């Protein structure tokens, strides 16, 4: 008898059988017929999810070299321009709360269509901004639209791949995302030099449009529409509360978010440190930014190798320890004024390398417990991450360069404190080999 796998189902269902697996609570999940992943198909899916995940990093990294030029254009300071980065993070976080239930209710692709259209419109309007305040508001709108891409990509990792592969796939996505700080600041610098800062937003719109077309025509839909997912606030709020009060999700989401906050601090604070503090040019800063981010890429790829021998929990714990130690050494040296630019480069590199190990594992463990509400869980995970990131990046923008290293060490300590204190509350297994998920849709 010919048999096909179904998403979320732990058995093989014969043709014509209405297979309705449950999510462990008795509620039926939306199911779609699937087929095994070939190597080529796996690579394509990862690249597509990577392209979606690049929308926000490109939106952040590409315009960093333009901070000083935008400040001059609007008669403002570089610190004031950095608030446009903070509003992007805030919009990104809030938007995910909206898109999470939509992704579970309507499938993954339809919300992407509407979100990226809003992103395209806001990107064009950014080029016409008459003042800095308008640009700051438009960046918020741009984030509301663009955030659907990353939360959908995170949810689709849970859709397309077995849970045991989650940390590895997330690390591969970080390899794709790693292209952003390597290319985006350099591309932004070239556009700034030859055409002006407005063309950076035109380039962002072109990339989003290309990604949207690829989603429409080439990306399979991994999650059927689920009419059982309510969009009423009285139903959505309990769903989010259930996810948030699941100990394994709560501990790893919060600890991972405070850990990855170091990346937000670096992104918001590096222009102030290197361009204002060390007086490097925008072009040189683009090279420094790309070089330092290699540490993040290396960390995420080392994670793939380590996962063959160690659990995600052990890797997360060890990497978080390294992050805390690096943050304290960084803070102590800055307070004593021991460091020049070389020491900053080394310590930023160590910190970013540890982040490449902490966040993929924290995210994978946090999402292990959810299947039917994977979109909402991914959205809440992203919201927590972006809320904390927005707060710390706003602190950098308001407090200036003196706050950067202090915040870097504080967030690492908070991540470690939450993890150590919360581990005793987790009674369910952290082993990602449990609760496997099956293959992919045509």
C-alpha positions in Angstrom: 0.0 0.0 0.0 1.3 3.4 -0.9 1.9 5.5 2.2 2.8 9.2 2.9 3.9 11.0 6.0 1.8 13.7 7.5 3.1 16.8 9.4 2.9 16.3 13.1 1.9 12.6 12.8 4.0 9.9 14.3 2.7 7.2 12.1 2.4 6.4 8.4 -1.1 7.0 7.1 -2.5 5.1 4.1 -3.8 7.1 1.2 -7.4 8.3 1.7 -7.2 8.1 5.5 -8.1 11.4 7.2 -5.1 11.5 9.6 -5.6 14.0 12.4 -2.8 13.9 14.9 -3.1 15.9 18.1 -0.8 18.3 19.9 -0.9 16.4 23.1 -4.0 18.1 24.5 -6.5 16.3 22.3 -6.8 19.2 19.8 -6.3 18.1 16.2 -3.6 19.8 14.2 -3.7 20.9 10.6 -2.0 18.3 8.5 -0.5 18.3 5.0 0.9 15.4 3.0 4.6 15.5 2.9 7.6 13.8 1.3 11.1 13.1 2.5 13.7 15.8 2.2 16.4 15.3 -0.3 19.8 17.0 0.3 19.1 19.5 -2.5 15.6 20.2 -1.2 17.0 20.7 2.3 19.5 23.2 1.1 16.9 25.1 -0.8 14.6 25.3 2.2 17.4 26.5 4.4 18.4 29.2 1.9 14.8 30.3 1.6 14.4 30.5 5.4 17.8 32.3 5.5 16.6 34.9 3.0 13.6 35.6 5.1 15.8 35.8 8.2 18.0 38.4 6.4 15.3 41.0 6.1 15.8 42.4 9.6 19.6 42.1 9.7 19.9 43.9 6.4 17.5 46.5 7.6 19.8 47.1 10.6 23.3 46.6 9.3 23.1 48.3 5.9 22.4 51.7 7.2 24.8 51.7 10.1 27.6 53.4 8.1 25.1 56.2 7.2 24.5 57.3 10.8 26.8 60.3 10.5 25.5 61.3 7.1 21.8 61.0 8.2 22.7 63.1 11.3 24.1 65.8 9.1 21.2 65.7 6.7 18.7 66.2 9.6 20.9 68.4 11.8 20.9 65.9 14.6 23.5 63.9 16.5 24.6 60.3 15.9 23.1 59.2 19.2 19.7 60.7 18.1 19.9 58.8 14.8 20.5 55.6 16.7 16.9 56.0 18.1 15.7 54.9 14.6 17.4 51.6 15.3 15.6 51.3 18.7 12.2 52.0 17.2 12.9 49.3 14.6 13.6 46.8 17.4 10.4 47.9 19.2 8.3 47.5 16.1 9.9 44.2 15.3 9.0 42.9 18.8 5.5 44.1 18.8 4.7 43.0 15.3 5.6 39.4 16.1 2.9 39.2 18.7 0.4 40.1 16.0 1.9 37.7 13.4 2.2 34.7 15.6 -1.5 33.8 15.8 -1.9 34.8 12.1 0.8 32.4 11.1 -1.0 29.6 13.0 -4.4 30.5 11.7 -3.8 31.2 8.0 -0.6 29.2 7.3 2.8 30.6 6.9 2.8 32.2 3.5 -0.2 34.6 3.4 0.9 36.7 6.4 4.3 37.0 4.7 2.7 38.5 1.6 0.9 41.3 3.6 3.8 41.9 6.0 6.5 42.3 3.2 4.1 44.6 1.2 3.9 46.9 4.2 7.7 46.7 4.5 8.1 47.7 0.9 5.9 50.7 1.3 7.6 51.9 4.5 11.0 51.5 2.9 10.1 53.8 0.0 8.6 56.3 2.4 11.9 56.4 4.4 13.6 57.8 1.3 11.1 60.7 1.4 11.3 61.5 5.2 11.4 65.3 5.7 13.0 65.1 9.2 14.5 62.6 11.7 11.3 62.2 13.7 9.5 61.0 10.6 12.3 58.6 9.8 12.2 57.2 13.3 8.4 56.6 13.0 8.8 55.0 9.5 11.4 52.7 10.8 8.9 51.5 13.3 6.3 50.8 10.5 9.0 49.2 8.4 9.8 46.8 11.3 6.1 46.0 11.8 6.0 44.8 8.2 9.4 43.1 8.0 9.2 41.2 11.3 6.8 38.6 9.7 9.7 37.2 7.7 11.9 36.2 10.7 9.1 34.9 12.9 7.8 32.8 10.0 11.2 31.5 9.3 11.7 30.4 12.9 8.2 28.7 12.9 9.0 27.0 9.6 12.2 25.4 11.1 9.7 23.7 13.5 7.5 22.8 10.5 10.0 21.5 8.1 12.5 19.7 10.2 12.6 17.2 13.1 13.0 18.7 16.6 16.3 16.8 16.9 17.6 18.9 14.0 16.4 22.3 15.3 19.6 23.6 16.8 21.6 22.5 13.8 19.2 24.1 11.3 19.2 27.3 13.4 23.0 27.4 13.3 22.9 27.0 9.5 20.5 29.9 9.4 22.9 31.9 11.4 25.5 31.1 8.7 23.2 32.7 6.2 22.4 35.6 8.5 26.1 36.0 9.0 26.3 37.3 5.4 24.5 40.4 6.5 27.2 42.0 8.6 29.8 40.9 6.1 28.1 42.4 3.1 25.5 44.9 4.3 27.7 47.6 5.8 30.0 47.5 2.8 27.0 47.7 0.4 25.6 50.5 2.5 28.9 52.4 2.4 29.1 52.1 -1.4 25.5 53.2 -1.8 26.1 56.1 0.6 29.3 57.2 -1.2 27.9 57.0 -4.8 24.2 57.7 -4.5 23.2 58.9 -1.0 21.7 57.4 2.1 18.2 57.2 0.6 19.4 54.5 -1.8 20.1 52.2 1.1 16.3 52.0 1.7 15.7 51.4 -2.0 18.1 48.5 -1.9 16.3 47.1 1.1 13.0 47.3 -0.7 14.5 45.5 -3.8 15.8 42.7 -1.6 12.4 42.3 0.1 10.6 42.3 -3.2 12.9 39.5 -4.5 12.4 37.5 -1.4 8.6 38.0 -1.6 8.5 36.7 -5.2 10.6 33.7 -4.2 8.2 32.9 -1.4 5.2 33.2 -3.7 6.5 31.0 -6.5 9.0 28.6 -4.9 8.5 28.1 -1.1 6.1 25.2 -0.2 3.4 25.9 2.4 4.4 23.8 5.4 1.4 24.5 7.6 -2.3 24.4 6.5 -4.8 27.0 7.6 -6.2 26.1 11.0 -9.7 27.5 11.6 -9.4 26.2 15.2 -6.9 28.9 16.0 -8.9 31.9 17.3 -7.9 35.4 16.6 -10.0 36.8 19.4 -7.9 38.5 22.2 -9.7 36.4 24.9 -8.4 33.3 23.2 -5.0 34.5 22.0 -4.0 35.8 25.5 -4.4 32.5 27.2 -2.4 30.8 24.5 0.5 33.2 25.0 0.2 32.8 28.8 0.3 29.0 28.4 3.4 29.2 26.3 5.1 31.8 28.6 4.3 29.7 31.8 5.8 26.6 30.3 9.0 26.4 32.4 11.3 25.1 29.7 10.2 27.9 27.3 10.3 30.6 29.9 13.7 29.9 31.2 15.5 29.4 27.9 13.6 32.2 26.2 14.5 34.8 28.9 18.1 33.6 29.4 18.7 33.4 25.7 17.2 36.8 25.1 19.4 38.5 27.7 22.4 36.6 26.2 21.6 37.7 22.6 21.0 41.2 23.9 24.8 41.5 23.7 24.4 41.5 19.9 21.9 44.4 20.1 24.3 46.3 22.3 27.1 45.7 19.9 25.0 46.8 16.9 23.7 50.0 18.5 27.0 50.8 20.3 29.7 50.0 17.8 29.1 53.1 15.7 29.5 55.2 18.8 32.6 53.4 20.0 34.5 53.2 16.7 33.2 56.2 14.7 32.8 58.7 17.6 35.3 57.3 20.1 38.1 56.0 17.9 37.3 58.4 15.0 37.3 55.8 12.2 35.5 56.6 8.9 32.2 55.1 7.9 34.0 52.9 5.3 36.6 51.6 7.9 33.8 51.0 10.4 32.0 48.8 7.8 35.2 46.7 7.6 35.5 46.5 11.4 31.8 45.6 11.7 32.2 42.8 9.2 35.4 41.5 10.7 34.0 41.3 14.2 30.8 39.6 13.1 33.0 36.7 11.8 33.2 35.7 15.5 29.4 35.3 15.5 29.5 33.2 12.4 32.3 31.0 13.6 30.5 30.4 16.9 27.3 29.3 15.1 29.2 26.9 12.9 31.3 25.5 15.7 27.9 24.8 17.3 27.0 22.4 14.5 30.2 20.4 15.2 29.7 20.4 19.0 26.1 19.2 18.6 27.4 15.9 17.3 29.0 15.2 20.7 27.2 17.4 23.3 23.6 18.3 24.1 22.2 21.8 23.4 21.9 22.4 27.2 25.6 21.7 27.8 26.7 23.9 24.9 24.5 26.7 26.1 25.7 26.5 29.6 29.4 26.6 28.6 29.0 29.4 26.1 27.1 31.5 28.6 29.9 31.1 31.1 32.4 32.3 28.4 30.1 35.3 27.7 29.9 36.3 31.3 33.7 36.1 31.8 34.3 38.1 28.7 31.8 40.8 29.8 33.4 41.2 33.2 36.9 41.4 31.8 35.7 43.9 29.2 34.0 46.1 31.9 36.9 46.0 34.3 39.4 47.0 31.7 37.3 49.8 30.4 36.7 51.2 33.9 40.5 51.2 34.4 41.1 52.7 30.9 43.4 49.8 30.0 42.2 49.1 26.5 42.8 50.6 23.1 41.1 49.7 19.8 42.9 46.3 19.6 41.5 45.1 23.0 38.0 46.2 22.0 38.2 44.2 18.8 39.4 41.0 20.6 36.9 41.2 23.4 34.0 42.0 21.1 35.1 39.0 19.0 35.0 36.7 22.0 31.6 37.9 23.1 30.1 37.6 19.6 31.5 34.1 19.3 29.8 33.0 22.4 26.5 34.4 21.2 26.8 32.2 18.1 26.6 29.3 20.5 24.1 30.5 23.1 21.1 31.6 21.1 20.5 28.7 18.6 20.5 26.2 21.5 18.3 28.4 23.7 15.8 28.9 20.9 15.8 25.2 20.0 15.2 24.1 23.6 12.5 26.7 24.2 10.5 25.7 21.2 10.7 21.9 21.8 7.4 21.7 23.7 5.2 23.2 20.9 3.8 21.9 17.7 0.4 23.2 16.9 1.1 26.7 18.3 4.7 26.8 16.9 3.9 30.1 15.2 2.7 31.7 18.4 5.6 30.2 20.4 8.1 31.5 17.8 6.5 34.9 17.9 6.6 35.1 21.7 10.2 34.0 21.6 11.0 36.8 19.1 9.0 39.3 21.0 10.9 38.7 24.2 14.2 38.9 22.4 13.3 42.1 20.6 11.8 43.7 23.7 14.9 43.2 25.7 17.0 44.2 22.6 15.1 47.4 22.1 15.4 48.3 25.8 19.2 47.9 25.8 19.7 49.6 22.4 17.6 52.5 23.6 19.8 52.7 26.7 22.8 52.9 24.4 21.2 55.7 22.3 20.2 57.7 25.3 23.2 57.1 27.6 25.9 57.1 24.9 29.2 55.3 24.6 29.8 55.0 28.3 26.8 52.6 28.7 27.8 50.1 26.0 30.3 47.9 27.9 28.4 48.2 31.2 25.2 46.9 29.5 27.2 44.2 27.8 28.3 42.8 31.2 24.9 43.3 32.9 22.9 41.5 30.3 25.3 38.5 30.4 25.0 38.3 34.2 21.2 38.5 34.0 21.2 35.6 31.4 23.3 33.5 33.7 21.3 34.3 36.8 18.0 33.4 35.1 19.4 30.1 33.7 20.9 29.0 37.1 17.9 30.0 39.1 15.4 28.5 36.6 16.9 25.2 35.8 15.4 23.6 38.9 11.9 24.5 37.7 12.2 22.5 34.5 10.7 19.0 35.0 10.3 18.1 31.3 13.2 16.7 29.3 15.5 19.1 27.4 16.6 16.3 25.0 15.8 17.5 21.5 15.8 14.0 20.2 12.3 13.6 21.7 9.1 14.6 20.0 10.4 14.2 16.5 8.8 16.0 13.6 8.4 14.6 10.1 9.4 15.7 6.7 8.0 18.4 4.4 5.2 19.4 2.1 5.2 19.2 -1.6 
